[in-house]
Amino acid sequence: MLDALRGIVGEKGLITDPAGMEPYLVDWRQRLRGTALAVVQPASTAEVSAVVALCAAEGQPVFPVGGNTGLCFGAVPISDRPDRPGIMLSLRRMNRIRDIDRASGIATVDAGVVLGDLHAAAVEAGRQFPLHLGSEGSAQIGGLISTNAGGTGVVRYGPMRDLVAGLEVVLADGRVLNDLAALRKDNTGYMLRHLFIGAEGSLGIVTGAALRLHPQVPNTAHAWVAAAKPDDAVALFAAMQDRAGSAIQAFELVSRSQFELVRKHAERARFPFAEIPAWSVLIELGSEDATTALGDLLEEVLGGALERGELLDAVIASSQQQAADFWHIRHSVSEANKKEGMSITHDVAVRSSDVAPFIAAADEAAAELFPQAYSEVVCHLGDGNVHYILMFSHEYWATLPDPEAFALTVERAIHDVAARFGGTFSAEHGVGRKLTEELERLADPLRYELMIKVKELFDPQNLMNPGVLLAKAG
């Protein structure tokens, strides 16, 4: 099979030596490792089609990998059968920005394009692609689509699903589904592309995408607010909605415990307060209209809240550099946690109005069940996505006889709290291999049954990223 793969992608597109394959076989936090026959790197959709068709004929699984920045092991290659280890499929060489249509606001790109490169190309065309997250220097468009990535701008622009106008997908038998017309109106039946967004490579391989661009926002204002408790942040969000509405581009809530780790581990972490507040709220407003006085609007809303005693303090960024410093700190949390210990990061979502009671209930459950840990919170308050994190020391983790089983116990406890509030256990990270049992346990039974049937329809041999998302598929 290796010779056949080499015939399709050439020597440059095939990695078989252990050292070269190693970065692809393990997740970026070094927690789970897999095996594969080879890492295959096609240079075109036609080559992807030929590779997938060959794997279908040989009965070999296909494990797609992008920037390998996920948190749920969705890109780790683990086959369910030793006689079919499968291949890893990397679209790193498919990194072409095919077209930018400024009038229509559409960028058509290869799936291997890195998010940061798309940002630069959009700016050069006088537009912006408004998805921003900490891994934008390595995360690839195909992976972001396959996990329906979120980030800090969801409150205004929505997650990746809302930014996808069309897809090109190689199906499990090698055929290519082309849906790149990117029409604003197209009422011709089932919108099939939505099945592949968030499917984590379990239905096919995304090779190209038409993505929605937005006007640039030259007028921004940023604030760092000190709050005593999450309820005050929720009240501030409602007040900011009354005055700023769609100008709210980010509204983030972070606990002191989390930012203490950033100050400990991150470089260039310049905080605006001498003491890190119990709760920090980071706000970004943006407008296409350069004459809108966003700074005055922030002062008005924050000043009123301070006068009413609803906030402790606030700093409005006086320069773009200070604003960049704010968001550098916010985007440094994952690396800081990785350096500190073993973090169990939950990706729950509840309504924004339920964020404060959810945090309180999660704290109560964690204190009772896991006194060895302390909690951190990183919350996209504008969309209700709460990353509730329990941090365990490396020393404690090393004493556990079955760390993975213990991690699942921790996750279930916090997921059950989210379920009490009508929330979800996976808001933007996906399910991957890590949370397949949780999806089966917590999903509506009929919904789960229908998902299994969709998987069987698109991938009857169960070769597309088997073991990811749906534990019972195949």
KOLKOLDREN-322466 format. One record per residue (C-alpha): residue in one letter; x, z, y. Coordinates in steps of 0.2 Angstrom, whole numbers, padded with zeros to 4 digits, always signed. Layout:
REM residues N
AXZY;...
END
This chain:
REM residues 474
M+0000+0000+0000;L+0014+0004+0012;D+0020-0014+0010;A+0003-0021+0015;L+0002-0009+0030;R+0019-0015+0035;G+0013-0033+0034;I-0001-0029+0046;V+0008-0018+0059;G+0026-0022+0057;E+0041-0010+0056;K+0037-0003+0073;G+0020+0002+0068;L+0024+0011+0053;I+0032+0029+0051;T+0036+0035+0034;D+0051+0047+0036;P+0047+0065+0036;A+0055+0069+0053;G+0046+0055+0062;M+0029+0060+0054;E+0031+0079+0058;P+0024+0079+0075;Y+0008+0070+0069;L+0005+0082+0054;V+0003+0098+0063;D-0008+0104+0077;W+0000+0108+0093;R-0002+0127+0091;Q+0008+0125+0075;R-0007+0133+0065;L-0011+0120+0052;R-0001+0107+0044;G-0007+0092+0033;T+0001+0078+0023;A-0001+0059+0023;L+0006+0043+0016;A+0012+0037+0033;V+0008+0036+0052;V+0001+0019+0056;Q+0002+0013+0074;P-0008-0003+0076;A-0005-0013+0092;S-0022-0021+0094;T-0040-0020+0088;A-0038-0033+0076;E-0024-0023+0068;V-0034-0008+0067;S-0048-0018+0059;A-0036-0024+0046;V-0029-0007+0042;V-0046+0001+0040;A-0052-0013+0029;L-0036-0011+0018;C-0039+0008+0017;A-0058+0005+0012;A-0052-0007-0002;E-0039+0006-0008;G-0050+0021-0006;Q-0038+0029+0006;P-0044+0041+0020;V-0041+0037+0038;F-0036+0052+0049;P-0036+0047+0067;V-0024+0056+0079;G-0023+0054+0098;G-0013+0066+0110;N-0015+0080+0097;T-0021+0093+0110;G-0037+0098+0101;L-0040+0116+0096;C-0051+0114+0081;F-0039+0105+0069;G-0049+0089+0070;A-0033+0078+0070;V-0024+0087+0055;P-0024+0076+0040;I-0030+0086+0024;S-0037+0075+0010;D-0050+0082-0002;R-0041+0073-0017;P-0022+0073-0021;D-0023+0055-0027;R-0029+0049-0010;P-0018+0057+0003;G-0023+0044+0016;I-0015+0038+0032;M-0014+0044+0050;L-0020+0032+0062;S-0012+0033+0080;L-0017+0021+0094;R-0002+0026+0104;R+0003+0008+0105;M-0014+0003+0111;N-0012+0009+0129;R-0017-0006+0140;I-0029-0004+0154;R-0039-0020+0151;D-0049-0022+0167;I-0054-0012+0182;D-0071-0018+0190;R-0071-0009+0207;A-0088-0015+0212;S-0097-0010+0196;G-0086+0006+0194;I-0080+0002+0177;A-0063+0003+0169;T-0061-0005+0152;V-0047+0002+0142;D-0038+0004+0125;A-0042+0020+0116;G-0024+0025+0117;V-0023+0026+0136;V-0017+0043+0142;L-0029+0051+0153;G-0016+0054+0167;D-0012+0035+0167;L-0030+0031+0169;H-0031+0043+0184;A-0017+0034+0192;A-0024+0016+0189;A-0041+0022+0196;V-0033+0028+0212;E-0023+0012+0214;A-0040+0003+0213;G-0048+0015+0226;R-0058+0024+0213;Q-0057+0040+0203;F-0060+0044+0185;P-0067+0062+0186;L-0062+0070+0170;H-0048+0083+0172;L-0041+0096+0160;G-0024+0104+0156;S-0018+0091+0144;E-0021+0076+0154;G-0003+0071+0153;S-0005+0068+0134;A-0023+0067+0129;Q-0029+0050+0125;I-0046+0042+0129;G-0051+0039+0111;G-0048+0057+0107;L-0057+0063+0123;I-0072+0052+0118;S-0072+0057+0100;T-0073+0076+0105;N-0084+0073+0120;A-0072+0082+0131;G-0077+0092+0146;G-0065+0100+0159;T-0067+0107+0176;G-0078+0093+0183;V-0093+0094+0172;V-0103+0103+0184;R-0104+0087+0195;Y-0099+0072+0184;G-0104+0078+0167;P-0094+0078+0150;M-0086+0062+0143;R-0103+0057+0136;D-0109+0054+0154;L-0093+0044+0158;V-0094+0032+0144;A-0103+0015+0148;G-0098+0006+0132;L-0087+0007+0117;E-0078-0004+0105;V-0077+0004+0087;V-0069-0001+0071;L-0082+0004+0057;A-0077+0011+0040;D-0077-0006+0032;G-0066-0014+0045;R-0079-0023+0055;V-0079-0021+0074;L-0094-0016+0084;N-0092-0022+0102;D-0102-0014+0115;L-0092-0016+0131;A-0105-0024+0142;A-0106-0008+0152;L-0123-0013+0159;R-0132+0001+0170;K-0148-0005+0162;D-0150-0011+0144;N-0166-0006+0135;T-0163-0015+0119;G-0166-0002+0106;Y-0154+0012+0099;M-0139+0016+0110;L-0127+0017+0095;R-0112+0021+0105;H-0118+0039+0107;L-0116+0042+0089;F-0098+0040+0090;I-0096+0051+0106;G-0092+0068+0099;A-0091+0062+0081;E-0073+0066+0079;G-0068+0050+0070;S-0080+0054+0056;L-0090+0038+0058;G-0077+0025+0064;I-0062+0022+0075;V-0064+0020+0094;T-0052+0007+0099;G-0059+0003+0117;A-0070+0010+0130;A-0079+0005+0146;L-0078+0020+0157;R-0088+0025+0173;L-0077+0027+0189;H-0083+0036+0204;P-0078+0034+0223;Q-0063+0044+0228;V-0066+0060+0236;P-0054+0062+0251;N-0063+0077+0258;T-0061+0092+0248;A-0061+0111+0251;H-0055+0124+0239;A-0057+0143+0238;W-0051+0158+0227;V-0064+0172+0227;A-0062+0190+0221;A-0077+0197+0213;A-0081+0214+0205;K-0092+0207+0190;P-0098+0191+0183;D-0116+0194+0190;D-0109+0192+0207;A-0101+0175+0203;V-0117+0169+0196;A-0126+0174+0212;L-0113+0165+0222;F-0115+0149+0211;A-0134+0149+0215;A-0130+0152+0234;M-0117+0138+0234;Q-0129+0126+0225;D-0142+0130+0239;R-0129+0124+0253;A-0117+0112+0244;G-0127+0105+0230;S-0119+0089+0222;A-0103+0093+0232;I-0098+0107+0220;Q-0084+0099+0209;A-0078+0114+0200;F-0084+0132+0199;E-0073+0142+0187;L-0074+0161+0183;V-0058+0169+0175;S-0055+0187+0170;R-0040+0197+0177;S-0033+0199+0159;Q-0031+0180+0157;F-0023+0178+0174;E-0011+0192+0170;L-0004+0182+0156;V-0002+0167+0167;R+0008+0177+0179;K+0018+0183+0165;H+0022+0167+0157;A+0018+0152+0168;E+0031+0144+0180;R+0026+0142+0199;A+0011+0154+0197;R+0008+0159+0216;F-0007+0170+0217;P-0016+0172+0234;F-0019+0190+0231;A-0006+0204+0229;E-0017+0211+0215;I-0026+0200+0203;P-0045+0203+0205;A-0056+0209+0191;W-0064+0192+0191;S-0058+0177+0200;V-0069+0162+0205;L-0061+0146+0209;I-0071+0133+0219;E-0069+0115+0223;L-0080+0106+0235;G-0079+0087+0237;S-0087+0074+0248;E-0084+0055+0250;D-0089+0058+0268;A-0073+0063+0278;T-0083+0070+0292;T-0092+0083+0281;A-0085+0100+0286;L-0083+0107+0269;G-0072+0121+0274;D-0085+0127+0287;L-0098+0127+0273;L-0087+0137+0262;E-0084+0150+0276;E-0102+0151+0279;V-0107+0154+0261;L-0092+0166+0257;G-0094+0175+0273;G-0112+0179+0270;A-0108+0185+0253;L-0094+0196+0259;E-0105+0204+0273;R-0118+0208+0260;G-0105+0216+0249;E-0107+0204+0235;L-0089+0199+0235;L-0072+0208+0237;D-0062+0195+0245;A-0059+0176+0247;V-0046+0164+0252;I-0049+0146+0257;A-0035+0135+0254;S-0026+0130+0270;S-0017+0115+0263;Q-0017+0103+0248;Q-0002+0112+0242;Q-0011+0129+0241;A-0026+0120+0233;A-0014+0113+0220;D-0006+0130+0217;F-0024+0137+0213;W-0028+0124+0200;H-0010+0124+0193;I-0014+0143+0189;R-0031+0138+0181;H-0024+0125+0170;S-0009+0136+0164;V-0020+0147+0153;S-0018+0138+0136;E+0001+0138+0137;A+0001+0156+0143;N-0010+0162+0128;K+0001+0152+0116;K+0016+0161+0122;E+0008+0179+0122;G+0000+0181+0104;M-0013+0175+0092;S-0028+0170+0102;I-0045+0167+0095;T-0053+0155+0108;H-0072+0153+0107;D-0080+0138+0115;V-0098+0144+0118;A-0111+0138+0130;V-0126+0147+0137;R-0136+0144+0153;S-0127+0148+0168;S-0139+0162+0172;D-0135+0170+0155;V-0116+0170+0157;A-0115+0188+0163;P-0126+0196+0150;F-0117+0185+0137;I-0100+0192+0142;A-0106+0210+0142;A-0114+0208+0124;A-0098+0199+0118;D-0087+0213+0125;E-0098+0226+0116;A-0097+0217+0100;A-0078+0215+0101;A-0075+0233+0106;E-0084+0239+0090;L-0078+0226+0078;F-0060+0221+0084;P-0052+0236+0093;Q-0035+0229+0090;A-0039+0215+0102;Y-0042+0213+0121;S-0053+0200+0128;E-0050+0186+0141;V-0063+0175+0149;V-0061+0157+0156;C-0078+0151+0160;H-0084+0134+0167;L-0098+0144+0176;G-0106+0128+0183;D-0111+0122+0166;G-0111+0138+0157;N-0096+0135+0145;V-0088+0152+0141;H-0071+0152+0133;Y-0072+0170+0127;I-0054+0174+0120;L-0049+0188+0109;M-0030+0191+0109;F-0021+0199+0095;S-0003+0203+0094;H+0009+0192+0083;E+0014+0209+0074;Y-0004+0213+0070;W-0008+0195+0064;A+0007+0196+0052;T-0001+0210+0043;L-0017+0201+0039;P-0018+0196+0020;D-0030+0181+0025;P-0028+0176+0043;E-0040+0161+0042;A-0054+0172+0034;F-0051+0185+0047;A-0052+0172+0061;L-0068+0166+0054;T-0075+0183+0054;V-0070+0185+0073;E-0078+0168+0077;R-0094+0172+0068;A-0096+0188+0077;I-0095+0180+0095;H-0105+0165+0089;D-0119+0176+0084;V-0119+0183+0101;A-0121+0166+0109;A-0135+0162+0097;R-0145+0177+0103;F-0145+0169+0120;G-0150+0152+0114;G-0132+0145+0116;T-0120+0134+0106;F-0104+0139+0097;S-0096+0122+0102;A-0097+0116+0120;E-0082+0105+0123;H-0069+0108+0109;G-0078+0100+0095;V-0080+0106+0077;G-0065+0099+0068;R-0060+0107+0052;K-0061+0124+0059;L-0079+0126+0062;T-0088+0116+0049;E-0095+0131+0040;E-0102+0137+0057;L-0110+0120+0060;E-0119+0121+0044;R-0124+0140+0046;L-0130+0138+0064;A-0137+0121+0066;D-0155+0117+0064;P-0157+0112+0046;L-0166+0096+0049;R-0153+0091+0062;Y-0139+0095+0050;E-0148+0085+0036;L-0150+0070+0048;M-0131+0071+0053;I-0127+0070+0034;K-0138+0054+0032;V-0129+0046+0047;K-0112+0050+0040;E-0117+0042+0023;L-0124+0027+0032;F-0109+0023+0042;D-0096+0029+0030;P-0102+0029+0012;Q-0085+0032+0004;N-0082+0047+0016;L-0065+0039+0021;M-0066+0042+0040;N-0058+0059+0044;P-0065+0067+0028;G-0068+0086+0030;V-0070+0085+0049;L-0087+0090+0057;L-0098+0090+0041;A-0092+0101+0026;K-0104+0093+0014;A-0102+0075+0018;G-0097+0064+0003;
END
